[in-house]
Amino acid sequence: MTRIDVTFDSAGIDIAGHLHLPDPVTSRPLPALVVGHPGSGVKEQAAGLYAASLAERGFVALAFDAAYQGESGGTPRGLEDPGQRIEDHKAAVSFLTTRPEVDADRIGMLGICASGGYVLPATGSDHRVRAVATVSAVDIGRQFRLGADGAQDPAVFHSLLDAAAQARTASARGEDPGALMLFPGTIERARQIGGEHGAEGFEYYCTPRARHPRSAAFFDWTSIDKMATFDGFAAVPLIGQRPLLMVVGTRAVTSWMSVDAFQMAIGPKEFHWIDGASHVDLYDKVQYVTPAVEKIAAFFADALPR
């Protein structure tokens, strides 16, 4: 597998990506996949792992940093803008269509965690995408409004909206609005706030397990009201008869979101459980990622036939 550093434009913002190519390189154009990273992640983490693994199985795979994050451009830094994230995925498709290694008629999308909630509307509104798959899919709007398990007290999100409103006022007055820190100082505190799901996120992003210096440690406050009205699943019916695969761990507290999205799909679809895996386990743990990748590779091999 060969990895190439690339850049492409997304609505005027420079996006940094890693293009993973199978070895040996052939003269015959290959099927290609856009691989989106989890919220706060970067291309060197889960998205890069899946992209590299899929390249080893014969696909061209592009992992990239979202606008305003990682090595990509855009200000304010740390902005999580669902509309822009969808545009980033479509821009990645546009970039792939320009590559001589890629068969432009065989492009799919894979979204992990929050990108699972972005690739669905991106696919629904872009007919160049022939098939779509998700891993631990999350609609980031639902997660912030309702919590990872869907049982969050509404007051929690309203307090975030209050803070976001105050930050906008502070900015208008020329004051520093601060930022929403994504992780507390200790894993114990993460467990207190978010249960085992919160602790797993802390372990992945904040310890040597997968910590990366460019992974987002905060969100700009304007992210909150942008996410407030976002519905990552509303466009699922627009996917129509293009194939859909959703991969979910049996222990994932977020699995209800994948179930909701799956039920809205009207075309060929498959829901695949990975036994024993939590939401975050599917980011990097070999015993869970390996069967997930095998399933995804087989799905796209069927969905993007030669």
C-alpha positions in Angstrom: 0.0 0.0 0.0 1.3 3.5 -0.9 0.2 6.7 0.8 0.3 10.1 -0.9 -0.2 13.5 0.8 -2.8 15.4 -1.2 -4.8 18.6 -1.0 -8.1 19.7 -2.5 -10.6 22.5 -2.4 -13.9 22.4 -0.4 -15.9 25.6 -0.8 -12.7 27.7 -0.8 -11.0 25.9 2.0 -7.9 23.8 1.5 -8.5 20.2 2.7 -5.5 18.0 3.6 -5.8 14.3 2.8 -4.0 11.0 2.6 -4.6 9.1 -0.6 -4.1 5.3 0.0 -3.3 3.3 -3.1 -3.1 -0.5 -3.5 0.2 -2.1 -4.4 1.1 -2.8 -7.1 -0.3 0.2 -8.9 -2.1 -0.9 -12.1 -3.0 0.9 -15.3 -6.7 -0.1 -14.8 -8.8 2.5 -12.9 -9.9 1.1 -9.5 -13.0 1.6 -7.3 -12.4 4.4 -4.7 -13.7 5.2 -1.3 -14.0 8.5 0.6 -13.4 7.8 4.3 -14.5 10.3 6.9 -13.1 10.6 10.4 -15.0 10.7 13.7 -15.8 14.1 15.3 -12.6 15.6 16.7 -10.6 13.0 14.9 -7.9 13.4 12.2 -7.0 11.4 9.1 -4.1 9.7 11.0 -6.5 8.0 13.4 -9.5 5.7 12.7 -10.1 7.0 9.2 -6.5 6.4 8.2 -6.6 2.9 9.6 -9.7 1.9 7.6 -8.5 3.7 4.5 -5.1 1.8 4.6 -6.9 -1.5 5.3 -9.2 -1.0 2.4 -6.4 0.0 0.1 -4.7 -3.3 1.0 -7.9 -5.0 -0.3 -7.8 -3.3 -3.7 -9.5 0.1 -3.2 -8.2 3.6 -3.6 -9.1 5.2 -0.3 -9.0 8.9 0.6 -8.9 9.9 4.3 -8.9 13.6 5.0 -9.1 16.2 7.8 -12.3 18.2 8.0 -12.3 21.9 7.3 -11.2 24.0 10.3 -9.5 20.9 11.9 -6.2 18.9 11.6 -4.0 20.0 8.7 -6.9 21.5 6.7 -7.5 25.2 6.4 -10.4 27.3 7.7 -11.1 29.6 10.6 -12.2 29.6 13.3 -10.2 26.6 14.3 -12.1 23.8 15.9 -15.4 24.7 14.1 -17.7 21.7 13.6 -20.0 22.8 10.9 -22.3 20.0 9.6 -23.0 21.8 6.3 -19.3 22.2 5.6 -18.5 18.6 6.7 -21.0 17.4 4.1 -19.4 19.7 1.5 -16.0 18.3 2.4 -17.1 14.7 1.6 -18.6 15.8 -1.7 -15.4 17.7 -2.5 -13.4 14.6 -1.8 -15.5 12.8 -4.4 -14.8 15.6 -6.9 -11.1 15.2 -6.1 -11.2 11.4 -6.7 -12.8 11.9 -10.1 -9.7 13.7 -11.2 -7.3 10.9 -10.3 -6.1 8.6 -13.0 -6.1 5.7 -10.6 -9.8 6.0 -10.0 -12.8 4.8 -11.9 -15.2 7.7 -11.4 -18.2 5.5 -11.9 -17.2 3.4 -8.9 -17.0 5.7 -5.9 -18.3 5.0 -2.5 -18.3 6.6 0.9 -17.4 5.3 4.4 -18.2 7.3 7.5 -17.0 6.6 11.0 -18.9 7.9 14.1 -19.9 11.6 13.3 -18.9 11.1 9.6 -21.4 8.3 9.6 -24.0 11.0 10.0 -22.4 13.1 7.3 -21.9 10.5 4.5 -25.6 9.7 4.5 -26.8 13.2 3.5 -23.7 13.5 1.3 -24.7 10.4 -0.6 -28.3 11.2 -0.6 -27.6 14.5 -2.4 -24.7 13.4 -4.7 -25.5 10.8 -7.3 -21.8 10.3 -8.1 -21.7 8.2 -4.9 -22.7 4.7 -5.8 -22.8 3.0 -2.3 -22.3 4.1 1.3 -21.2 2.4 4.5 -21.0 3.5 8.1 -19.1 2.3 11.3 -20.5 3.3 14.7 -22.6 6.0 12.9 -23.7 9.0 14.9 -25.8 12.0 13.9 -23.8 14.6 15.8 -27.0 16.8 16.1 -28.8 14.0 17.9 -25.8 13.2 20.1 -25.5 16.7 21.3 -29.2 17.2 21.8 -30.1 13.8 23.3 -26.8 12.3 24.4 -24.9 9.2 23.2 -27.5 6.9 24.7 -30.5 9.1 23.8 -31.5 9.7 27.4 -29.7 13.0 28.2 -31.6 15.6 30.2 -32.7 18.3 27.8 -31.3 20.9 30.2 -27.8 19.8 29.3 -28.1 20.9 25.7 -29.9 24.1 26.6 -27.0 25.0 28.9 -24.7 24.5 25.9 -27.0 26.8 23.8 -26.8 29.4 26.5 -23.0 29.2 26.5 -22.9 29.4 22.7 -25.2 32.5 22.7 -23.0 34.2 25.3 -19.9 33.4 23.3 -21.4 35.0 20.2 -22.2 38.1 22.2 -18.6 38.2 23.6 -17.2 38.0 20.1 -19.4 40.8 18.9 -18.0 42.9 21.8 -14.4 42.1 20.8 -13.9 39.8 23.8 -12.4 36.3 23.8 -15.3 33.9 23.7 -13.3 30.9 24.8 -14.1 27.4 23.4 -15.9 24.2 24.4 -13.3 21.8 25.7 -14.1 18.3 24.5 -12.4 16.3 27.2 -11.9 16.7 30.9 -8.6 16.4 32.7 -8.9 12.7 33.8 -10.5 9.5 32.7 -12.3 9.4 36.0 -13.9 12.7 35.3 -14.8 11.6 31.7 -16.5 8.5 33.2 -18.5 10.7 35.7 -19.7 12.9 32.9 -20.3 10.4 30.1 -20.2 6.9 31.6 -18.1 4.2 30.0 -18.7 5.8 26.6 -17.1 9.0 27.8 -14.2 7.1 29.4 -13.6 5.1 26.2 -13.5 8.4 24.2 -11.0 9.8 26.7 -8.8 6.7 26.5 -8.7 6.9 22.7 -8.1 10.6 22.2 -6.2 11.5 25.3 -3.7 8.6 25.9 -0.9 7.1 23.9 -3.5 4.6 22.5 -4.4 7.0 19.7 -3.6 10.6 20.8 -2.6 12.9 18.0 -1.4 16.5 18.3 -3.7 17.7 15.6 -6.9 15.9 16.9 -9.4 18.6 18.0 -9.3 19.2 21.8 -12.1 21.8 21.6 -14.9 23.1 19.4 -15.5 26.7 18.6 -18.7 27.7 20.4 -20.5 28.5 17.2 -20.4 24.7 16.5 -23.2 24.2 19.0 -26.0 26.2 17.4 -24.9 24.9 14.0 -25.4 21.3 15.3 -28.6 22.2 17.1 -30.7 22.1 13.9 -28.8 19.5 12.0 -30.5 16.2 11.1 -28.0 13.7 9.7 -30.7 11.2 8.8 -33.3 13.3 7.0 -31.8 12.6 3.6 -31.5 8.8 4.0 -34.5 8.1 1.8 -32.7 10.1 -1.0 -30.1 7.3 -1.1 -32.8 5.4 -2.9 -31.7 2.1 -4.5 -28.0 2.6 -3.9 -26.7 0.0 -1.4 -26.2 0.9 2.3 -24.2 -1.0 5.0 -24.2 0.0 8.7 -21.7 -1.7 10.9 -22.3 -1.4 14.7 -20.8 -3.0 17.8 -23.2 -4.9 20.0 -22.1 -3.0 23.1 -22.3 0.5 21.4 -24.5 2.8 23.4 -24.9 4.8 20.2 -26.3 1.9 18.2 -29.9 3.3 18.4 -28.8 6.0 16.0 -27.7 3.5 13.4 -31.0 1.6 13.9 -33.0 4.8 13.4 -31.1 5.7 10.1 -31.3 2.1 8.9 -35.1 2.0 9.3 -35.4 5.1 7.1 -33.5 3.6 4.1 -35.8 2.4 1.3 -33.3 0.6 -0.9 -30.9 -2.4 -0.5 -29.5 -2.3 3.0 -27.7 -4.4 5.5 -27.2 -4.0 9.2 -24.1 -5.8 10.5 -23.3 -6.3 14.2 -19.8 -6.8 15.5 -20.1 -9.0 18.5 -18.7 -7.6 21.7 -17.6 -4.3 20.3 -18.3 -0.9 21.8 -18.6 2.3 19.8 -14.9 3.2 20.2 -13.7 -0.4 20.0 -14.4 -0.1 16.2 -12.0 2.7 15.9 -8.8 0.7 16.3 -9.1 -2.6 18.2 -7.8 -5.3 15.8 -10.2 -8.0 16.9 -13.2 -5.8 16.0 -11.7 -3.7 13.1 -10.6 -6.7 11.1 -14.0 -8.3 10.7 -15.5 -4.8 10.1 -13.1 -4.1 7.3 -13.7 -7.6 5.8 -17.4 -6.9 5.8 -17.0 -3.4 4.3 -14.6 -4.6 1.6 -16.9 -7.4 0.6 -19.9 -4.9 0.5 -18.1 -2.4 -1.7 -16.7 -5.2 -4.0 -20.4 -6.1 -4.6 -21.7 -2.6 -4.7 -19.0 -1.2 -7.0 -18.7 -4.0 -9.5 -16.2 -3.9 -12.4 
